[in-house]
Amino acid sequence: MLVISRKVDQSIRIGDNIEIKIIGIEKGKVKIGITAPSDIPIYREELYQSLVEGNRSSVFVSPDRVQNFKKIFAESKPNLPRK
């Protein structure tokens, strides 16, 4: 991790097209502004972790369900001619 100190109105550049600017510091909170192309998603860490966890749980399939899918698929296979 790169650690950089910045003051209000100072920026950090990431590559050619991302700028992170310190907007203000109040009551122990740092307000930042981010300028980046619209095709680069920007998330707060807690929101990103929530999205990742939601994706994991939606992808998980129990072993019982897998067996059920296999059974349904095997029963619905058409009888294709063999070569």
PLY file of the C-alpha trace (Angstrom):
ply
format ascii 1.0
element vertex 83
property float x
property float y
property float z
element edge 82
property int vertex1
property int vertex2
end_header
0.00 0.00 0.00
1.27 3.42 -0.93
0.68 6.01 1.81
0.74 9.68 0.79
0.07 12.78 2.87
-2.00 15.52 1.20
-3.44 18.83 2.33
-6.81 20.34 1.38
-6.96 21.15 -2.35
-4.06 18.82 -3.15
-4.53 15.82 -5.45
-3.23 12.37 -6.22
-3.13 11.03 -9.80
-3.65 7.40 -10.74
-2.59 6.88 -14.31
-3.59 9.50 -16.85
-7.30 9.71 -16.14
-8.00 9.36 -12.40
-7.62 12.19 -9.92
-8.31 12.01 -6.19
-8.56 15.43 -4.56
-8.77 16.31 -0.88
-11.81 18.58 -0.60
-11.88 19.12 3.16
-11.18 17.72 6.60
-13.82 18.12 9.32
-14.25 16.43 12.70
-11.88 13.57 11.86
-13.44 12.91 8.45
-11.72 13.47 5.12
-13.90 14.55 2.20
-12.46 13.55 -1.17
-13.45 14.15 -4.76
-12.75 11.59 -7.46
-12.53 12.39 -11.16
-12.51 9.25 -13.30
-13.94 7.96 -16.58
-17.56 6.84 -16.31
-16.63 3.26 -17.24
-14.59 2.86 -14.03
-16.84 1.90 -11.10
-16.15 3.69 -7.82
-17.52 2.27 -4.55
-17.10 2.95 -0.84
-15.35 -0.09 0.65
-18.31 -1.20 2.79
-20.65 -1.06 -0.22
-18.16 -2.95 -2.38
-17.83 -5.69 0.26
-21.61 -5.93 0.49
-21.86 -6.33 -3.30
-19.13 -8.98 -3.32
-20.84 -10.93 -0.54
-24.20 -10.66 -2.32
-22.62 -12.03 -5.50
-21.04 -14.91 -3.60
-24.32 -15.92 -2.01
-26.19 -15.70 -5.32
-23.58 -17.92 -7.00
-23.54 -20.57 -4.27
-25.56 -23.67 -5.05
-25.95 -26.41 -2.48
-24.80 -29.96 -3.36
-28.41 -31.18 -3.06
-29.53 -28.65 -5.63
-26.72 -29.67 -8.00
-27.84 -33.30 -7.77
-31.43 -32.25 -8.44
-30.33 -30.27 -11.54
-28.35 -33.29 -12.78
-31.36 -35.55 -12.35
-33.69 -33.14 -14.16
-31.17 -32.66 -16.97
-30.62 -36.42 -17.39
-34.37 -37.01 -17.56
-34.94 -34.29 -20.14
-32.11 -35.19 -22.54
-33.42 -35.88 -26.01
-32.48 -39.20 -27.55
-30.01 -38.11 -30.22
-28.73 -40.53 -32.86
-25.23 -41.82 -32.16
-22.47 -41.56 -34.72
0 1
1 2
2 3
3 4
4 5
5 6
6 7
7 8
8 9
9 10
10 11
11 12
12 13
13 14
14 15
15 16
16 17
17 18
18 19
19 20
20 21
21 22
22 23
23 24
24 25
25 26
26 27
27 28
28 29
29 30
30 31
31 32
32 33
33 34
34 35
35 36
36 37
37 38
38 39
39 40
40 41
41 42
42 43
43 44
44 45
45 46
46 47
47 48
48 49
49 50
50 51
51 52
52 53
53 54
54 55
55 56
56 57
57 58
58 59
59 60
60 61
61 62
62 63
63 64
64 65
65 66
66 67
67 68
68 69
69 70
70 71
71 72
72 73
73 74
74 75
75 76
76 77
77 78
78 79
79 80
80 81
81 82
